[in-house]
Amino acid sequence: MPDLIELRSVSFSYESGRVLSDVSLSIKPKDYVVLLGANGSGKTTLLKVAIGLLRPTSGTALLFGRQASDPRARELVGYVPQRAVISSRLPATVLEVVLAGRAARRKFGGFSRAERELAVRALERVGMAEFANRRIGELSGGQQQRVLIARALASDPQLLILDAPTAGVDRDSQIRFAQVLRGLNRDGVAIVIVAHDLGAVGRDVRRVLALHQGHIDEISLEEAKERVGMFVEDHPGHEVAG
């Protein structure tokens, strides 16, 4: 099986300047990887290049052995972007939000019974099935985040990518979140998390990548803990989305 993600000498620039410089990396099947970096260091940009949402200025980005921009490759990825504030007045139920994760694979018509069952199973995997008929806006931040993971799982991905998933979430929710990801990884789902520190997932991750001044290095867990201060300080880079 090919690498899930392969970047070869990738660089990326916005009009304001270069964000990524000659980045090469690979993500293997069943990997559990944390990508560390300060605010504005280019972590979100790197993710978007890796899954074909942005085209690299130079270099090659492959996703499941195909060009990252190939829609057939992106169907195998579950992507949870940075958490947005969900209005308490949003009328959508939890189940409806998760079903939306199947929408990209459909051309028309309503959801089948099998798709609804798949959505319920995704909620079960993150411990949120009992909230299926609740409005998403009524849930806590940690609960909403688990629902968004279930939405990504509804497409039955081989790779789950999460951008700053625990930002603004309390410690208990972070621990529950880490337990969910641990189970998914044991089931064979490869996981890539963007973060400022290892947090509650530190005991589970297998690899740590550090992005600093446009360059990426693979570091040990011990080094990641020692360098955590560097990652949480604001970075004078060009990207503000972290």
C-alpha positions in Angstrom: 0.0 0.0 0.0 1.4 3.5 -0.8 2.0 6.1 1.8 -1.2 7.9 2.8 0.6 11.2 2.5 3.8 11.9 0.7 5.3 15.4 0.3 8.4 15.8 -1.8 10.3 19.0 -1.5 7.1 21.0 -1.1 7.2 24.8 -0.8 4.3 27.1 -0.5 4.0 30.9 -0.6 1.2 33.5 -0.1 1.5 36.9 -1.5 2.9 38.0 1.8 5.8 35.5 1.8 6.9 31.9 2.0 5.3 29.7 4.6 6.7 26.2 3.7 10.2 25.6 2.5 11.3 22.4 0.9 9.2 20.2 3.1 9.4 16.4 2.7 7.5 13.9 4.8 5.4 10.7 4.7 2.4 9.4 6.6 2.1 5.6 6.7 -0.9 3.4 7.2 -2.0 3.2 10.9 0.3 6.1 11.8 -0.5 8.3 14.8 1.2 11.6 14.3 1.2 15.0 16.0 2.3 18.1 14.0 3.5 20.7 16.4 4.2 24.4 15.7 3.5 27.9 17.0 0.6 30.1 15.9 1.2 31.2 12.3 4.0 28.6 11.6 2.1 27.1 8.7 0.6 24.0 10.2 -2.9 24.5 8.7 -1.3 25.4 5.3 0.7 22.2 5.4 -2.4 20.2 6.1 -4.3 21.8 3.2 -1.4 21.2 0.8 -1.2 17.6 1.9 -4.9 16.9 1.2 -5.1 18.9 -2.0 -7.0 22.0 -0.7 -4.0 24.1 -1.7 -1.6 23.6 -4.6 2.1 23.8 -3.6 4.2 26.5 -5.1 6.8 23.9 -5.9 7.3 20.2 -5.2 4.9 17.2 -5.2 2.0 16.4 -2.9 0.7 12.8 -3.1 -2.4 11.4 -1.3 -2.8 7.6 -1.4 -0.4 7.5 -4.3 -2.4 10.0 -6.4 -2.0 13.7 -6.9 -3.4 15.3 -3.7 -5.9 17.3 -5.7 -7.5 14.1 -7.1 -11.0 13.8 -5.6 -10.8 10.0 -5.5 -7.9 10.3 -3.1 -9.7 12.9 -0.9 -12.6 10.5 -0.4 -10.3 8.4 1.8 -9.6 11.3 4.1 -11.7 12.5 7.1 -10.8 16.2 7.7 -11.9 18.1 10.9 -10.9 21.7 10.5 -10.3 24.2 13.3 -13.3 24.3 15.5 -15.7 27.1 14.9 -18.2 28.4 17.4 -21.6 26.7 16.7 -24.6 28.9 17.5 -27.0 27.6 20.1 -29.8 28.5 17.7 -28.5 26.2 14.9 -31.5 23.9 14.3 -29.6 20.9 12.9 -29.6 17.7 15.0 -26.4 15.8 15.8 -27.5 13.0 13.4 -28.1 15.5 10.6 -24.6 17.0 11.1 -23.0 13.6 10.9 -25.0 12.6 7.8 -23.6 15.7 6.1 -20.3 13.8 6.1 -21.8 11.5 3.5 -23.1 14.4 1.3 -19.8 14.7 -0.7 -20.3 11.1 -1.9 -23.9 11.7 -3.1 -25.2 13.4 -6.2 -28.9 13.7 -5.3 -31.7 12.3 -3.2 -32.1 11.6 0.5 -30.0 9.4 2.7 -30.6 5.7 2.7 -31.3 3.6 5.7 -27.8 2.1 5.4 -26.3 5.6 5.4 -28.2 6.5 8.5 -27.0 3.3 10.2 -23.5 4.2 9.3 -23.9 7.7 10.8 -25.2 6.2 14.0 -22.3 3.8 14.2 -19.9 6.7 13.7 -21.6 8.4 16.7 -21.3 5.2 18.7 -17.5 5.2 18.0 -17.1 8.6 19.6 -19.6 7.9 22.4 -22.3 10.3 21.2 -25.0 8.0 19.9 -27.4 9.0 22.8 -27.3 12.6 21.6 -28.3 11.8 18.0 -31.6 13.7 18.1 -30.3 16.6 20.1 -29.6 19.9 18.5 -25.9 20.4 17.9 -26.0 23.9 19.3 -27.1 22.6 22.7 -24.0 20.6 23.3 -20.7 21.5 25.0 -17.6 22.4 23.0 -16.1 19.0 23.7 -19.2 17.2 22.7 -19.5 19.2 19.5 -15.9 18.3 18.7 -16.7 14.6 19.0 -19.7 15.0 16.7 -17.5 16.6 14.1 -15.1 13.7 14.3 -18.1 11.4 13.8 -19.1 13.4 10.8 -15.6 12.8 9.4 -15.8 9.1 10.2 -19.2 8.8 8.4 -17.2 8.7 5.1 -15.3 5.6 6.4 -11.9 7.2 6.0 -8.5 5.5 6.2 -6.9 8.8 7.3 -8.3 11.2 9.9 -6.8 14.7 10.0 -7.7 17.1 12.9 -6.6 20.7 13.0 -6.3 22.0 16.6 -9.1 19.7 17.9 -8.7 20.5 21.6 -8.4 24.3 21.4 -10.8 25.8 23.9 -11.8 22.4 25.3 -11.6 21.6 29.0 -9.2 19.0 30.4 -11.8 16.3 31.0 -13.0 16.6 27.4 -9.5 16.4 26.1 -9.0 13.1 28.0 -12.2 11.7 26.6 -11.2 12.9 23.1 -7.8 11.2 23.5 -9.6 7.9 24.4 -11.7 8.2 21.2 -8.7 8.7 19.0 -6.9 5.8 20.7 -9.7 3.5 19.8 -9.9 4.7 16.2 -6.2 4.2 15.7 -6.4 0.7 17.2 -9.1 0.0 14.6 -6.6 0.9 11.9 -7.4 4.5 11.2 -4.3 6.6 10.6 -4.4 9.9 12.6 -2.7 13.3 12.1 -3.3 16.0 14.7 -2.2 19.6 14.6 -1.5 21.0 18.1 0.7 23.4 20.1 1.7 20.7 22.6 1.2 16.9 23.1 -1.6 17.3 25.7 -3.7 14.3 26.5 -2.7 12.4 23.3 1.0 12.3 24.3 0.8 8.8 25.6 -0.6 7.4 22.3 1.2 9.2 19.5 4.0 7.3 17.6 5.6 10.2 15.8 6.0 13.9 16.4 6.7 16.4 13.6 7.8 19.9 14.4 7.2 22.8 12.0 9.4 25.9 12.6 10.2 28.7 10.2 8.9 26.8 7.2 10.9 23.7 7.8 9.9 20.4 9.3 11.8 17.9 11.6 10.8 14.7 13.2 11.6 14.8 16.9 11.3 12.4 19.8 8.5 12.6 22.4 11.0 13.7 25.0 12.3 16.5 22.8 8.7 17.6 22.1 8.1 18.0 25.8 11.3 20.0 26.2 10.5 22.3 23.3 6.9 23.0 24.1 7.5 26.6 25.0 8.7 27.3 21.5 5.5 25.9 20.0 3.1 27.9 22.2 4.7 31.3 21.6 3.3 33.4 18.9 5.3 33.2 15.7 5.9 36.2 13.4 5.0 34.2 10.3 2.5 34.9 7.6 -0.3 32.5 8.5 -2.7 33.5 11.3 -4.8 30.3 11.2 -2.2 28.3 13.0 
